[in-house]
């Protein structure tokens, strides 16, 4: 008897599940389909980053407690943080384009992009190395300036930004009835940066810093802390990480007629990117200096455009 009861319960559950799936399918099937399922718009896209700079984390191949020539117990170069430094993304404008598919009159799927703009990366603060060492019975302690990140009108670097967005949206109102139709959306952004160009002054400073580390390795400490000029023996490599970020959007369309419409939206993405700078000895291919920082971008993105349905 108990097996009959169990089979009855399982059968009822299966019927209920099938009915639920059928109800969901019926819901979408019974939604009014728009006359024109596809649309495209072009316009102006403005990104306003709101994130703050984060301090650089630095390291070199000179371990704490090492020696160089007459200097012993060298410290401060293995790992250190540079307070009140960092990188911030500047505002940027570019041409934007939106492709949208209407699954129903209210449910939409959108791909948003733009002409990949060149973004200025603003530098903040000055990087010092807190080096100290022993010379006989004396202790030499003196911070050594590496680079002023604000030089060059404050633009530490520039990068090409690729920021495509995919969203699911719900649009209020009814086509053919409501000219003004607000919508909300949620999705994700993929951020990719290339063509990174470092400020010439900062690059020169980092090459000299690499030569200082090289001279410490070669037991020439007083050459290392003396006056040096970049001699081309160093490579400076800059890389920014790619990442996905959640994004939310509020916007509205206004029908000019059954095909043409105006559109405006405001989006926010929780986006950050890790930037890594390496100073590499060309002869040995050894990384002498490494600096890393997280850039909080967190942009508000404004879009205004004109579109066409087909």
DODO-155526 format. One record per atom (N, C-alpha, C): x, y, z; residue number from 0; atom name. Coordinates in pm, whole numbers, plus 50000, padded with zeros to 5 digits. Layout:
// residues N
x_y_z_i_at
X_Y_Z_NUM_CA
...
***
This chain:
// residues 310
x_y_z_i_at
50084_49879_50000_0_N
50000_50000_50000_0_CA
50087_50126_50000_0_C
50197_50120_50085_1_N
50281_50240_50093_1_CA
50349_50271_49960_1_C
50376_50163_49880_2_N
50438_50187_49750_2_CA
50340_50254_49654_2_C
50212_50219_49666_3_N
50110_50284_49582_3_CA
50100_50432_49616_3_C
50109_50462_49748_4_N
50103_50603_49791_4_CA
50223_50680_49737_4_C
50343_50616_49748_5_N
50465_50681_49700_5_CA
50458_50707_49550_5_C
50412_50608_49473_6_N
50399_50626_49328_6_CA
50300_50736_49296_6_C
50195_50746_49374_7_N
50095_50851_49350_7_CA
50154_50989_49373_7_C
50235_51001_49482_8_N
50298_51131_49512_8_CA
50396_51170_49403_8_C
50481_51072_49362_9_N
50578_51101_49256_9_CA
50508_51137_49126_9_C
50403_51067_49096_10_N
50328_51098_48974_10_CA
50268_51236_48978_10_C
50213_51273_49094_11_N
50154_51407_49108_11_CA
50260_51514_49094_11_C
50379_51488_49154_12_N
50490_51585_49143_12_CA
50534_51602_49000_12_C
50544_51490_48927_13_N
50585_51498_48786_13_CA
50484_51576_48704_13_C
50355_51550_48730_14_N
50250_51623_48657_14_CA
50256_51770_48690_14_C
50280_51802_48822_15_N
50288_51942_48864_15_CA
50406_52011_48799_15_C
50524_51943_48793_16_N
50642_52001_48730_16_CA
50618_52026_48581_16_C
50556_51928_48515_17_N
50527_51943_48373_17_CA
50431_52059_48350_17_C
50334_52069_48442_18_N
50237_52178_48428_18_CA
50303_52313_48446_18_C
50400_52322_48545_19_N
50471_52449_48568_19_CA
50553_52487_48446_19_C
50626_52390_48390_20_N
50706_52417_48271_20_CA
50616_52460_48155_20_C
50502_52391_48144_21_N
50410_52427_48036_21_CA
50354_52567_48056_21_C
50325_52603_48184_22_N
50272_52736_48212_22_CA
50372_52845_48175_22_C
50503_52818_48208_23_N
50606_52916_48172_23_CA
50616_52931_48021_23_C
50615_52816_47951_24_N
50622_52820_47804_24_CA
50500_52892_47747_24_C
50382_52863_47805_25_N
50260_52929_47757_25_CA
50264_53079_47781_25_C
50326_53118_47897_26_N
50333_53261_47927_26_CA
50408_53336_47819_26_C
50528_53284_47782_27_N
50607_53351_47679_27_CA
50541_53340_47542_27_C
50477_53224_47517_28_N
50412_53207_47387_28_CA
50294_53300_47370_28_C
50227_53332_47483_29_N
50107_53416_47475_29_CA
50136_53564_47488_29_C
50263_53599_47512_30_N
50297_53741_47518_30_CA
50287_53801_47378_30_C
50235_53923_47368_31_N
50223_53985_47235_31_CA
50360_54008_47173_31_C
50379_53959_47055_32_N
50506_53978_46984_32_CA
50506_54112_46914_32_C
50614_54186_46925_33_N
50621_54314_46855_33_CA
50628_54294_46704_33_C
50581_54395_46631_34_N
50585_54386_46485_34_CA
50729_54381_46436_34_C
50816_54449_46507_35_N
50956_54456_46467_35_CA
51041_54408_46584_35_C
51106_54293_46567_36_N
51178_54231_46677_36_CA
51319_54284_46696_36_C
51376_54347_46595_37_N
51514_54392_46602_37_CA
51520_54544_46593_37_C
51620_54599_46661_38_N
51643_54743_46649_38_CA
51792_54771_46665_38_C
51834_54883_46610_39_N
51971_54928_46624_39_CA
51969_55078_46646_39_C
52057_55127_46731_40_N
52067_55271_46752_40_CA
52213_55311_46759_40_C
52240_55433_46723_41_N
52374_55489_46733_41_CA
52363_55623_46804_41_C
52468_55661_46874_42_N
52464_55788_46945_42_CA
52593_55817_47019_42_C
52579_55896_47125_43_N
52692_55945_47204_43_CA
52697_55869_47335_43_C
52818_55821_47370_44_N
52838_55745_47493_44_CA
52944_55815_47577_44_C
52911_55841_47702_45_N
53003_55908_47795_45_CA
53023_55822_47919_45_C
53148_55796_47955_46_N
53179_55718_48075_46_CA
53247_55808_48177_46_C
53193_55805_48299_47_N
53246_55886_48408_47_CA
53291_55795_48522_47_C
53420_55757_48527_48_N
53468_55671_48635_48_CA
53456_55740_48771_48_C
53420_55663_48873_49_N
53401_55719_49007_49_CA
53490_55654_49112_49_C
53571_55555_49073_50_N
53654_55483_49170_50_CA
53774_55564_49216_50_C
53827_55526_49331_51_N
53944_55592_49389_51_CA
54072_55514_49358_51_C
54184_55585_49362_52_N
54314_55521_49340_52_CA
54350_55435_49461_52_C
54425_55328_49435_53_N
54477_55241_49541_53_CA
54629_55242_49539_53_C
54690_55239_49656_54_N
54835_55251_49668_54_CA
54909_55142_49591_54_C
55022_55178_49532_55_N
55106_55082_49461_55_CA
55174_54987_49560_55_C
55177_54859_49523_56_N
55252_54758_49598_56_CA
55377_54726_49517_56_C
55495_54748_49577_57_N
55621_54740_49503_57_CA
55710_54629_49557_57_C
55794_54577_49468_58_N
55894_54479_49510_58_CA
56013_54484_49414_58_C
56130_54441_49464_59_N
56249_54429_49379_59_CA
56317_54296_49413_59_C
56422_54266_49339_60_N
56497_54141_49364_60_CA
56596_54157_49479_60_C
56608_54276_49538_61_N
56699_54297_49650_61_CA
56627_54258_49779_61_C
56662_54143_49835_62_N
56596_54094_49956_62_CA
56644_54170_50079_62_C
56554_54185_50176_63_N
56590_54248_50303_63_CA
56704_54169_50369_63_C
56804_54243_50420_64_N
56918_54180_50485_64_CA
57033_54149_50392_64_C
57020_54181_50264_65_N
57127_54153_50167_65_CA
57238_54256_50178_65_C
57348_54229_50105_66_N
57465_54317_50107_66_CA
57502_54357_49965_66_C
57571_54473_49954_67_N
57622_54519_49825_67_CA
57750_54597_49851_67_C
57864_54539_49815_68_N
57991_54607_49841_68_CA
58011_54629_49989_68_C
58037_54755_50027_69_N
58061_54787_50169_69_CA
57931_54803_50247_69_C
57818_54803_50178_70_N
57690_54816_50248_70_CA
57638_54679_50289_70_C
57588_54672_50411_71_N
57529_54547_50460_71_CA
57389_54575_50517_71_C
57316_54467_50537_72_N
57181_54475_50595_72_CA
57094_54577_50520_72_C
57091_54564_50387_73_N
57006_54651_50306_73_CA
56860_54608_50325_73_C
56776_54702_50360_74_N
56633_54673_50380_74_CA
56548_54779_50309_74_C
56422_54746_50293_75_N
56326_54841_50238_75_CA
56296_54826_50091_75_C
56369_54735_50023_76_N
56351_54720_49878_76_CA
56280_54590_49839_76_C
56271_54496_49932_77_N
56210_54368_49896_77_CA
56060_54383_49867_77_C
55988_54441_49961_78_N
55845_54468_49943_78_CA
55809_54594_50020_78_C
55737_54683_49955_79_N
55688_54801_50027_79_CA
55568_54861_49955_79_C
55491_54935_50031_80_N
55373_55004_49977_80_CA
55400_55152_49968_80_C
55350_55213_49860_81_N
55366_55358_49842_81_CA
55235_55427_49877_81_C
55223_55486_49996_82_N
55098_55549_50035_82_CA
55066_55672_49949_82_C
54938_55700_49937_83_N
54890_55818_49863_83_CA
54934_55816_49717_83_C
54945_55697_49660_84_N
54976_55685_49518_84_CA
54867_55602_49451_84_C
54873_55591_49319_85_N
54778_55506_49248_85_CA
54744_55560_49111_85_C
54650_55493_49047_86_N
54608_55528_48912_86_CA
54456_55541_48908_86_C
54407_55637_48830_87_N
54264_55658_48813_87_CA
54233_55677_48665_87_C
54120_55624_48620_88_N
54076_55642_48481_88_CA
54006_55776_48467_88_C
54031_55845_48357_89_N
53969_55975_48330_89_CA
53837_55956_48254_89_C
53756_56063_48251_90_N
53633_56061_48172_90_CA
53665_56037_48024_90_C
53569_55977_47952_91_N
53592_55950_47811_91_CA
53460_55958_47736_91_C
53465_56003_47611_92_N
53349_56009_47522_92_CA
53381_55930_47395_92_C
53278_55864_47342_93_N
53296_55791_47217_93_CA
53161_55770_47151_93_C
53164_55722_47027_94_N
53040_55686_46957_94_CA
52992_55550_47007_94_C
52863_55539_47037_95_N
52807_55416_47089_95_CA
52710_55353_46990_95_C
52690_55221_47002_96_N
52595_55150_46917_96_CA
52527_55042_47000_96_C
52395_55028_46983_97_N
52314_54931_47056_97_CA
52239_54842_46958_97_C
52247_54711_46979_98_N
52166_54614_46907_98_CA
52069_54551_47006_98_C
51940_54543_46968_99_N
51842_54490_47061_99_CA
51750_54390_46991_99_C
51721_54280_47064_100_N
51625_54180_47018_100_CA
51508_54177_47115_100_C
51386_54184_47063_101_N
51265_54183_47144_101_CA
51206_54042_47144_101_C
51221_53971_47257_102_N
51161_53838_47269_102_CA
51010_53849_47278_102_C
50964_53951_47352_103_N
50823_53987_47359_103_CA
50817_54139_47353_103_C
50697_54193_47370_104_N
50683_54339_47367_104_CA
50751_54403_47487_104_C
50773_54326_47595_105_N
50831_54382_47717_105_CA
50968_54327_47751_105_C
51002_54211_47703_106_N
51129_54148_47738_106_CA
51228_54163_47622_106_C
51342_54226_47653_107_N
51442_54259_47549_107_CA
51579_54206_47589_107_C
51662_54185_47488_108_N
51801_54149_47509_108_CA
51887_54244_47425_108_C
51989_54303_47490_109_N
52065_54410_47425_109_CA
52215_54383_47431_109_C
52282_54418_47321_110_N
52428_54423_47316_110_CA
52468_54568_47295_110_C
52550_54618_47386_111_N
52590_54759_47382_111_CA
52741_54767_47362_111_C
52785_54855_47277_112_N
52928_54874_47254_112_CA
52956_55015_47207_112_C
53076_55036_47161_113_N
53116_55167_47113_113_CA
53249_55159_47042_113_C
53286_55265_46975_114_N
53420_55273_46917_114_CA
53519_55273_47033_114_C
53610_55173_47043_115_N
53700_55165_47158_115_CA
53781_55294_47175_115_C
53759_55366_47284_116_N
53827_55495_47301_116_CA
53964_55480_47365_116_C
54047_55581_47346_117_N
54172_55592_47420_117_CA
54140_55658_47555_117_C
54171_55588_47663_118_N
54142_55637_47797_118_CA
54270_55686_47862_118_C
54268_55808_47915_119_N
54381_55859_47992_119_CA
54378_55801_48133_119_C
54493_55751_48178_120_N
54508_55698_48314_120_CA
54586_55802_48394_120_C
54521_55858_48494_121_N
54581_55966_48572_121_CA
54663_55910_48687_121_C
54783_55967_48707_122_N
54870_55925_48816_122_CA
54848_56008_48940_122_C
54872_55946_49054_123_N
54855_56015_49183_123_CA
54975_55985_49272_123_C
55039_56091_49324_124_N
55144_56075_49422_124_CA
55282_56047_49366_124_C
55378_56033_49456_125_N
55517_56006_49421_125_CA
55562_55876_49489_125_C
55630_55792_49414_126_N
55677_55664_49466_126_CA
55818_55680_49521_126_C
55836_55647_49649_127_N
55967_55646_49714_127_CA
56001_55504_49755_127_C
56130_55470_49749_128_N
56178_55343_49803_128_CA
56239_55369_49940_128_C
56188_55306_50046_129_N
56237_55334_50183_129_CA
56365_55256_50215_129_C
56469_55279_50140_130_N
56592_55201_50153_130_CA
56672_55245_50276_130_C
56729_55147_50344_131_N
56825_55173_50452_131_CA
56932_55065_50447_131_C
57051_55095_50501_132_N
57161_54999_50498_132_CA
57263_55037_50606_132_C
57352_54943_50635_133_N
57458_54967_50732_133_CA
57591_54986_50660_133_C
57667_55089_50703_134_N
57802_55114_50652_134_CA
57894_55113_50773_134_C
57955_54998_50801_135_N
58031_54983_50925_135_CA
57936_54990_51044_135_C
57965_55085_51136_136_N
57879_55102_51253_136_CA
57768_55203_51228_136_C
57768_55265_51112_137_N
57666_55366_51082_137_CA
57550_55305_51007_137_C
57431_55359_51030_138_N
57310_55317_50958_138_CA
57269_55431_50865_138_C
57263_55401_50738_139_N
57219_55499_50639_139_CA
57071_55475_50609_139_C
56990_55574_50635_140_N
56846_55561_50610_140_CA
56800_55682_50530_140_C
56752_55656_50412_141_N
56710_55768_50326_141_CA
56616_55716_50218_141_C
56499_55774_50206_142_N
56408_55734_50101_142_CA
56460_55776_49965_142_C
56452_55688_49870_143_N
56501_55717_49735_143_CA
56380_55733_49641_143_C
56368_55852_49581_144_N
56253_55876_49492_144_CA
56265_55791_49366_144_C
56156_55721_49334_145_N
56151_55641_49211_145_CA
56090_55721_49098_145_C
55967_55774_49118_146_N
55902_55850_49012_146_CA
55784_55929_49066_146_C
55766_56047_49008_147_N
55648_56130_49035_147_CA
55540_56091_48933_147_C
55432_56030_48980_148_N
55328_55981_48890_148_CA
55240_56092_48833_148_C
55255_56215_48883_149_N
55173_56325_48834_149_CA
55239_56404_48722_149_C
55361_56367_48684_150_N
55429_56441_48578_150_CA
55359_56419_48444_150_C
55385_56508_48348_151_N
55320_56496_48217_151_CA
55175_56537_48222_151_C
55145_56647_48291_152_N
55008_56698_48307_152_CA
54918_56599_48381_152_C
54979_56510_48457_153_N
54902_56417_48538_153_CA
54860_56290_48468_153_C
54889_56278_48338_154_N
54850_56158_48263_154_CA
54966_56058_48269_154_C
54952_55955_48354_155_N
55059_55857_48372_155_CA
55066_55760_48255_155_C
54951_55731_48193_156_N
54948_55635_48082_156_CA
54818_55654_48006_156_C
54808_55586_47893_157_N
54682_55581_47818_157_CA
54663_55438_47770_157_C
54537_55400_47746_158_N
54507_55264_47703_158_CA
54383_55264_47616_158_C
54376_55169_47525_159_N
54257_55147_47443_159_CA
54161_55058_47522_159_C
54036_55103_47541_160_N
53939_55030_47622_160_CA
53831_54966_47536_160_C
53815_54835_47551_161_N
53709_54758_47485_161_CA
53611_54716_47594_161_C
53486_54766_47586_162_N
53391_54748_47696_162_CA
53253_54705_47647_162_C
53240_54590_47582_163_N
53108_54544_47538_163_CA
53020_54506_47657_163_C
52888_54523_47639_164_N
52790_54495_47744_164_CA
52678_54408_47687_164_C
52635_54308_47764_165_N
52519_54226_47730_165_CA
52418_54239_47843_165_C
52292_54268_47810_166_N
52190_54290_47911_166_CA
52058_54222_47875_166_C
51984_54183_47980_167_N
51843_54148_47968_167_CA
51763_54265_48025_167_C
51657_54305_47956_168_N
51583_54425_47995_168_CA
51433_54397_48001_168_C
51368_54474_48087_169_N
51222_54475_48090_169_CA
51176_54616_48057_169_C
51093_54628_47953_170_N
51045_54759_47909_170_CA
50897_54771_47943_170_C
50864_54879_48009_171_N
50727_54903_48051_171_CA
50645_54960_47935_171_C
50513_54952_47948_172_N
50424_55007_47847_172_CA
50399_54908_47734_172_C
50339_54960_47628_173_N
50297_54877_47515_173_CA
50328_54947_47385_173_C
50390_54872_47292_174_N
50424_54933_47163_174_CA
50298_54968_47087_174_C
50304_55081_47016_175_N
50189_55129_46940_175_CA
50090_55204_47024_175_C
50108_55201_47156_176_N
50017_55271_47247_176_CA
50092_55380_47324_176_C
50204_55341_47386_177_N
50283_55434_47467_177_CA
50406_55479_47389_177_C
50415_55608_47364_178_N
50533_55660_47294_178_CA
50656_55656_47382_178_C
50639_55696_47508_179_N
50749_55696_47603_179_CA
50744_55567_47684_179_C
50852_55487_47674_180_N
50854_55358_47741_180_CA
50984_55341_47821_180_C
50977_55356_47954_181_N
51095_55333_48037_181_CA
51133_55186_48037_181_C
51260_55158_48074_182_N
51303_55020_48088_182_CA
51413_55010_48193_182_C
51430_54889_48244_183_N
51539_54858_48338_183_CA
51612_54737_48283_183_C
51741_54727_48313_184_N
51819_54615_48261_184_CA
51927_54573_48358_184_C
51969_54448_48345_185_N
52079_54395_48425_185_CA
52160_54300_48336_185_C
52291_54301_48354_186_N
52375_54216_48270_186_CA
52519_54220_48315_186_C
52610_54209_48220_187_N
52752_54214_48256_187_CA
52831_54285_48146_187_C
52942_54343_48188_188_N
53037_54410_48099_188_CA
53166_54331_48097_188_C
53228_54322_47980_189_N
53361_54264_47969_189_CA
53459_54377_47938_189_C
53561_54390_48021_190_N
53659_54498_48005_190_CA
53792_54442_47960_190_C
53843_54496_47850_191_N
53973_54455_47797_191_CA
54049_54581_47756_191_C
54176_54589_47797_192_N
54258_54707_47769_192_CA
54384_54665_47693_192_C
54415_54739_47586_193_N
54539_54713_47512_193_CA
54598_54847_47465_193_C
54703_54841_47386_194_N
54773_54962_47339_194_CA
54808_55055_47456_194_C
54861_54996_47564_195_N
54893_55075_47683_195_CA
55024_55149_47660_195_C
55021_55280_47677_196_N
55139_55364_47656_196_CA
55170_55440_47785_196_C
55289_55418_47838_197_N
55331_55482_47962_197_CA
55391_55619_47934_197_C
55365_55713_48022_198_N
55425_55846_48015_198_CA
55577_55834_48001_198_C
55636_55909_47906_199_N
55780_55898_47878_199_CA
55865_55928_48001_199_C
55823_56029_48079_200_N
55900_56065_48199_200_CA
55899_55954_48302_200_C
55782_55893_48323_201_N
55773_55783_48420_201_CA
55851_55662_48369_201_C
55842_55633_48240_202_N
55918_55522_48183_202_CA
56069_55543_48204_202_C
56116_55665_48181_203_N
56258_55697_48201_203_CA
56298_55677_48347_203_C
56212_55722_48439_204_N
56240_55705_48583_204_CA
56250_55557_48620_204_C
56161_55476_48564_205_N
56161_55333_48597_205_CA
56284_55262_48539_205_C
56328_55305_48421_206_N
56451_55247_48365_206_CA
56570_55277_48456_206_C
56578_55400_48506_207_N
56688_55437_48597_207_CA
56678_55356_48727_207_C
56554_55338_48778_208_N
56535_55257_48900_208_CA
56584_55114_48878_208_C
56557_55061_48759_209_N
56606_54928_48726_209_CA
56758_54922_48725_209_C
56821_55026_48673_210_N
56967_55032_48670_210_CA
57024_55041_48813_210_C
56954_55109_48903_211_N
56999_55118_49043_211_CA
56999_54979_49106_211_C
56893_54905_49082_212_N
56886_54768_49135_212_CA
56997_54683_49073_212_C
57020_54701_48944_213_N
57125_54628_48875_213_CA
57262_54655_48936_213_C
57290_54781_48970_214_N
57417_54819_49031_214_CA
57432_54763_49173_214_C
57321_54756_49246_215_N
57326_54693_49379_215_CA
57360_54545_49366_215_C
57303_54480_49266_216_N
57336_54339_49242_216_CA
57484_54321_49208_216_C
57540_54421_49139_217_N
57681_54413_49096_217_CA
57778_54466_49202_217_C
57728_54487_49326_218_N
57810_54536_49438_218_CA
57870_54673_49410_218_C
57791_54760_49346_219_N
57831_54899_49322_219_CA
57729_54992_49388_219_C
57723_54993_49523_220_N
57615_55066_49590_220_CA
57618_55217_49570_220_C
57736_55274_49565_221_N
57743_55420_49553_221_CA
57711_55466_49410_221_C
57736_55379_49313_222_N
57688_55407_49178_222_CA
57536_55398_49175_222_C
57483_55299_49249_223_N
57339_55276_49251_223_CA
57262_55396_49305_223_C
57317_55463_49406_224_N
57244_55576_49466_224_CA
57291_55711_49411_224_C
57381_55709_49314_225_N
57432_55832_49255_225_CA
57347_55878_49138_225_C
57400_55974_49065_226_N
57330_56027_48947_226_CA
57341_55927_48832_226_C
57228_55889_48775_227_N
57227_55796_48663_227_CA
57137_55850_48552_227_C
57166_55807_48430_228_N
57080_55838_48315_228_CA
57041_55707_48250_228_C
56920_55701_48197_229_N
56873_55579_48132_229_CA
56965_55544_48016_229_C
57011_55418_48012_230_N
57106_55377_47910_230_CA
57049_55273_47812_230_C
56919_55248_47819_231_N
56856_55154_47726_231_CA
56871_55009_47762_231_C
56921_54981_47883_232_N
56943_54841_47922_232_CA
56818_54777_47984_232_C
56712_54855_48000_233_N
56591_54807_48067_233_CA
56470_54810_47975_233_C
56384_54710_47990_234_N
56251_54712_47931_234_CA
56150_54745_48040_234_C
56050_54826_48007_235_N
55941_54856_48100_235_CA
55813_54802_48039_235_C
55754_54704_48106_236_N
55633_54637_48055_236_CA
55514_54674_48143_236_C
55403_54716_48079_237_N
55281_54754_48151_237_CA
55167_54668_48100_237_C
55090_54612_48195_238_N
54979_54524_48158_238_CA
54861_54551_48250_238_C
54740_54550_48193_239_N
54617_54564_48272_239_CA
54532_54440_48253_239_C
54473_54393_48361_240_N
54394_54270_48356_240_CA
54260_54293_48287_240_C
54207_54186_48227_241_N
54072_54186_48172_241_CA
53979_54125_48275_241_C
53851_54168_48273_242_N
53761_54117_48375_242_CA
53617_54136_48332_242_C
53525_54059_48396_243_N
53382_54078_48381_243_CA
53331_54161_48499_243_C
53228_54241_48474_244_N
53172_54324_48580_244_CA
53020_54329_48567_244_C
52947_54324_48678_245_N
52801_54339_48671_245_CA
52764_54482_48634_245_C
52653_54496_48564_246_N
52608_54629_48522_246_CA
52457_54637_48533_246_C
52406_54752_48575_247_N
52262_54777_48581_247_CA
52232_54903_48500_247_C
52112_54909_48443_248_N
52076_55019_48354_248_CA
51933_55062_48378_248_C
51910_55193_48371_249_N
51775_55249_48361_249_CA
51774_55337_48236_249_C
51664_55333_48161_250_N
51658_55412_48039_250_CA
51516_55425_47990_250_C
51502_55483_47872_251_N
51370_55500_47812_251_CA
51386_55520_47662_251_C
51283_55477_47589_252_N
51276_55507_47446_252_CA
51155_55596_47421_252_C
51165_55677_47317_253_N
51052_55761_47277_253_CA
51030_55743_47127_253_C
50911_55695_47091_254_N
50882_55666_46952_254_CA
50856_55794_46872_254_C
50934_55811_46767_255_N
50911_55922_46674_255_CA
50807_55881_46571_255_C
50810_55753_46533_256_N
50704_55689_46453_256_CA
50717_55539_46477_256_C
50656_55454_46393_257_N
50660_55311_46421_257_CA
50797_55249_46397_257_C
50889_55319_46331_258_N
51022_55266_46304_258_CA
51132_55342_46377_258_C
51124_55472_46379_259_N
51230_55554_46437_259_CA
51199_55589_46582_259_C
51305_55593_46665_260_N
51287_55626_46807_260_CA
51413_55692_46862_260_C
51395_55766_46969_261_N
51507_55822_47046_261_CA
51525_55738_47171_261_C
51649_55728_47219_262_N
51676_55646_47336_262_CA
51781_55713_47424_262_C
51763_55698_47554_263_N
51860_55748_47650_263_CA
51870_55651_47766_263_C
51990_55636_47824_264_N
52007_55543_47935_264_CA
52121_55587_48025_264_C
52116_55537_48148_265_N
52224_55558_48244_265_CA
52256_55423_48306_265_C
52383_55382_48299_266_N
52425_55252_48351_266_CA
52533_55273_48456_266_C
52544_55171_48543_267_N
52653_55170_48641_267_CA
52714_55031_48642_267_C
52847_55024_48634_268_N
52919_54896_48636_268_CA
53017_54894_48752_268_C
53020_54784_48825_269_N
53116_54766_48935_269_CA
53241_54702_48876_269_C
53331_54787_48825_270_N
53445_54742_48745_270_CA
53576_54786_48807_270_C
53672_54694_48813_271_N
53808_54731_48851_271_CA
53907_54653_48763_271_C
54030_54699_48763_272_N
54133_54636_48679_272_CA
54267_54642_48752_272_C
54341_54532_48748_273_N
54475_54527_48808_273_CA
54579_54569_48704_273_C
54661_54665_48741_274_N
54769_54711_48653_274_CA
54903_54666_48712_274_C
54985_54604_48629_275_N
55116_54555_48673_275_CA
55225_54618_48587_275_C
55327_54673_48651_276_N
55440_54734_48582_276_CA
55565_54655_48619_276_C
55641_54614_48518_277_N
55765_54539_48541_277_CA
55882_54610_48474_277_C
55994_54615_48545_278_N
56119_54664_48488_278_CA
56209_54542_48471_278_C
56248_54515_48345_279_N
56315_54390_48311_279_CA
56453_54419_48252_279_C
56553_54348_48304_280_N
56690_54357_48251_280_CA
56691_54290_48112_280_C
56725_54366_48008_281_N
56723_54312_47872_281_CA
56823_54199_47853_281_C
56937_54206_47919_282_N
57040_54105_47899_282_CA
57004_53972_47964_282_C
56952_53976_48085_283_N
56923_53853_48159_283_CA
56776_53815_48156_283_C
56692_53907_48110_284_N
56546_53887_48110_284_CA
56489_53870_48251_284_C
56562_53920_48349_285_N
56519_53912_48488_285_CA
56432_54033_48523_285_C
56321_54010_48593_286_N
56237_54119_48641_286_CA
56300_54176_48767_286_C
56351_54299_48758_287_N
56420_54361_48870_287_CA
56324_54433_48964_287_C
56221_54495_48905_288_N
56124_54571_48983_288_CA
55984_54533_48936_288_C
55893_54523_49031_289_N
55754_54495_48997_289_CA
55664_54583_49084_289_C
55569_54651_49020_290_N
55472_54734_49092_290_CA
55332_54695_49047_290_C
55241_54687_49142_291_N
55105_54645_49110_291_CA
55005_54732_49185_291_C
54895_54764_49118_292_N
54789_54840_49183_292_CA
54655_54804_49121_292_C
54551_54812_49203_293_N
54416_54789_49154_293_CA
54352_54925_49124_293_C
54302_54941_49002_294_N
54234_55064_48963_294_CA
54084_55041_48972_294_C
54019_55109_49067_295_N
53873_55102_49077_295_CA
53815_55199_48974_295_C
53746_55145_48874_296_N
53692_55230_48766_296_CA
53548_55268_48797_296_C
53462_55170_48824_297_N
53323_55192_48868_297_CA
53255_55305_48790_297_C
53239_55290_48659_298_N
53188_55404_48579_298_CA
53036_55415_48577_298_C
52989_55539_48571_299_N
52854_55570_48527_299_CA
52862_55595_48376_299_C
52775_55529_48300_300_N
52781_55537_48155_300_CA
52650_55597_48102_300_C
52661_55709_48035_301_N
52545_55776_47977_301_CA
52540_55750_47828_301_C
52420_55721_47779_302_N
52403_55699_47634_302_CA
52283_55776_47585_302_C
52300_55849_47473_303_N
52191_55918_47404_303_CA
52203_55886_47256_303_C
52093_55840_47196_304_N
52102_55800_47056_304_CA
51968_55800_46986_304_C
51974_55769_46858_305_N
51857_55756_46771_305_CA
51860_55616_46712_305_C
51742_55549_46708_306_N
51739_55411_46662_306_CA
51635_55385_46556_306_C
51646_55263_46500_307_N
51555_55220_46392_307_CA
51516_55075_46417_307_C
51387_55044_46406_308_N
51334_54909_46424_308_CA
51309_54843_46292_308_C
51336_54712_46286_309_N
51309_54638_46161_309_CA
51275_54493_46194_309_C
***
